[in-house]
Amino acid sequence: MQHSERFNQGLLHAYILDGQGSAVAVNDTELENVQLAAHESLWIHWDRAHQHSEKWLRENSGLNEFACDLLLEENTRPRLLRLENQALLLFLRAINLNPQAEPEDMISLRIYADQAYVYSLRQRPVQVTDELIQAFERGHGPRNTSELLLFLAQTLTDRVEHTVSDLADTVDAEEAKTDEDERYTPEVLPLLQARRSAANLRRFLAPQRDVFVMLMQSQESWFMSDDAIYWNELNNRLMLHLEELELTRERIGVVLETEQRRRNERISHTMYLLTVITGFFLPLTFVTGLLGINVGGIPGAENPYGFLIACFLLVMLALMQWLFFRWLRWV
């Protein structure tokens, strides 16, 4: 089975599902004359940003203007809309795994689906379509449009699981180092980035969970009898990921608060030592400064033991200070 991306015309992939888990690729010229058998269905994947995609969608897809406007709108959020004749408009979010991209900069996948047709649109590459084509090539792909929707949703959820696990591993490593070594300083920037990623992922995945709930309760006649079980499982998995993201945010906050507390304790201890040292040397500095004045008449100046006596007095003064600080429990 051969397939290629036709970015020049906006058509990325077009496959006829044979109802047995395999699919046959069709090009843009063959697409115009496709005739589906009763057991077959058609999946077409478009580049939303291309003008030819919009033209085909409005002129050849058979969708009304309302559905086309929704599929082509600039900004979307995960949601499900039911159209006439038991058709669905499905908007999902995919983890951005493209090179040099932030995972939380999620990709919007817009889908129209009915009993025989699935039209999907994306603006940036999304790897879930590559996995779908590989499943077709192995003969283990979706057999109909209902299973195709499940395959897309399940693969997207798998990607979420990997990303959430990576965020949790980052926090685990920092927590372990912080607990084992009181003097360890956590890497603040990676923790802040992980916290931002967790917040952004949760922002888009929370409404996607609601979409799975709606699909679980869907009564479309072209859905398989056991689809509700799989949608419920996806809903539970995504709920678990959302809880893990929330926990990750809280754990990062605890690590940062612990580091801030330790930093304040270190600063307080340092200031305490500086205060003790300053208080210890202040009387000595005063005495030595007084004795260093270059004037006559200083007591003991004519005594040959005057310097030794002064040194002895300074030592006694230092000892008295130390005992006094010890009594105050400063040292």
Residue pairs with C-beta under 8 A, 6 or more apart in sequence:
1 22
1 23
1 24
1 25
1 136
1 137
2 25
3 13
3 15
3 25
3 133
5 12
5 13
6 12
6 27
6 28
7 47
7 50
9 28
9 50
9 52
10 46
10 47
10 50
10 51
10 52
10 53
10 56
11 28
11 31
11 44
11 45
11 46
11 47
11 52
11 53
11 56
12 45
12 46
12 47
12 122
12 129
13 25
13 43
13 44
13 45
13 129
13 133
14 25
14 26
14 27
14 28
14 31
14 42
14 43
14 44
14 45
15 23
15 24
15 25
15 26
15 42
15 43
15 133
15 136
16 23
16 24
16 26
16 34
16 36
16 40
16 41
16 42
17 23
17 40
17 41
17 42
17 43
17 136
17 141
17 142
17 143
17 144
17 145
17 148
18 24
18 39
18 40
19 39
19 40
19 41
19 143
19 144
20 139
20 143
21 135
21 136
21 139
21 140
21 141
21 142
21 143
22 136
22 137
22 139
22 141
23 43
23 136
23 141
26 34
31 44
32 60
34 42
36 42
36 116
40 116
41 115
41 116
41 117
41 118
41 144
41 145
41 148
42 116
42 117
42 118
43 117
43 118
43 119
43 120
43 145
43 148
44 117
44 118
44 119
44 120
45 120
45 121
45 122
45 129
46 53
46 56
46 57
46 119
46 120
46 121
46 122
47 53
47 121
47 122
47 123
48 54
48 71
48 72
48 110
48 121
48 122
48 123
49 123
53 121
54 68
54 72
57 63
57 68
57 71
57 72
57 119
57 121
58 65
58 68
61 68
61 112
61 119
63 71
63 112
63 119
67 83
67 87
67 89
67 112
70 76
70 81
70 89
70 110
71 89
71 110
71 112
71 119
71 121
72 121
76 91
76 108
76 110
77 91
77 93
77 204
77 207
78 91
78 92
78 93
78 204
78 205
78 207
78 208
78 210
78 211
79 91
79 207
79 210
79 211
80 88
80 89
80 90
80 91
80 211
80 214
80 215
81 88
81 89
82 88
82 89
83 89
85 114
86 114
86 115
86 220
86 221
86 222
87 112
87 113
87 114
88 111
88 112
88 113
88 114
88 149
88 218
88 220
89 110
89 111
89 112
90 110
90 111
90 112
90 113
90 149
90 211
90 215
91 108
91 109
91 110
91 111
91 211
92 108
92 109
92 111
92 152
92 153
92 156
92 208
92 211
93 106
93 107
93 108
93 109
93 156
93 204
93 205
93 208
94 106
94 107
94 108
94 109
94 126
94 127
94 128
94 156
94 159
95 103
95 106
95 107
95 156
95 159
95 160
95 162
95 163
95 201
96 102
96 103
96 104
96 105
96 106
96 107
96 124
97 103
97 127
97 159
98 124
98 125
102 197
103 163
103 197
103 201
104 196
104 197
104 200
104 201
105 200
106 200
106 201
106 204
107 122
107 123
107 124
107 125
107 126
108 122
108 123
109 120
109 121
109 122
109 126
109 128
109 152
109 156
110 120
110 121
110 122
111 118
111 119
111 120
111 121
111 149
111 152
112 118
112 119
112 120
113 119
113 145
113 148
113 149
114 145
114 222
115 145
115 221
115 222
116 145
117 145
118 145
118 148
118 149
120 129
120 152
122 129
127 159
128 152
128 155
128 156
128 159
131 155
132 141
132 142
132 148
132 151
132 152
132 155
135 141
135 142
135 151
141 151
142 148
142 150
142 151
144 222
144 224
145 222
146 222
146 223
146 224
146 227
147 224
149 215
150 227
150 230
150 231
150 234
153 212
153 215
153 231
153 234
154 230
154 234
157 234
157 237
157 238
157 241
160 201
160 205
160 238
160 241
161 237
161 241
163 197
163 201
164 201
164 241
164 244
164 245
164 248
167 194
167 197
167 198
167 245
167 248
168 244
168 248
170 190
170 191
170 194
171 191
171 194
171 248
171 251
171 252
171 255
174 186
174 187
174 190
174 191
174 255
175 251
175 255
177 184
177 186
178 184
178 186
178 255
178 258
178 259
182 262
185 259
186 255
186 256
186 259
188 256
188 259
191 252
191 255
191 256
192 252
194 248
194 252
195 248
195 249
195 252
195 253
198 245
198 246
198 248
198 249
198 252
199 245
199 249
201 245
202 242
202 245
202 246
202 249
205 238
205 241
205 242
205 245
206 242
208 238
209 235
209 238
209 239
209 242
212 231
212 234
212 235
212 238
213 231
213 235
215 227
215 231
216 228
216 231
216 232
216 235
217 228
218 227
218 228
218 231
276 325
276 330
276 331
279 321
279 325
280 318
280 321
280 322
280 325
283 317
283 321
284 314
284 317
284 318
287 313
287 314
287 317
288 314
291 298
291 310
299 306
300 306
300 309
300 310
303 309
322 331
325 331
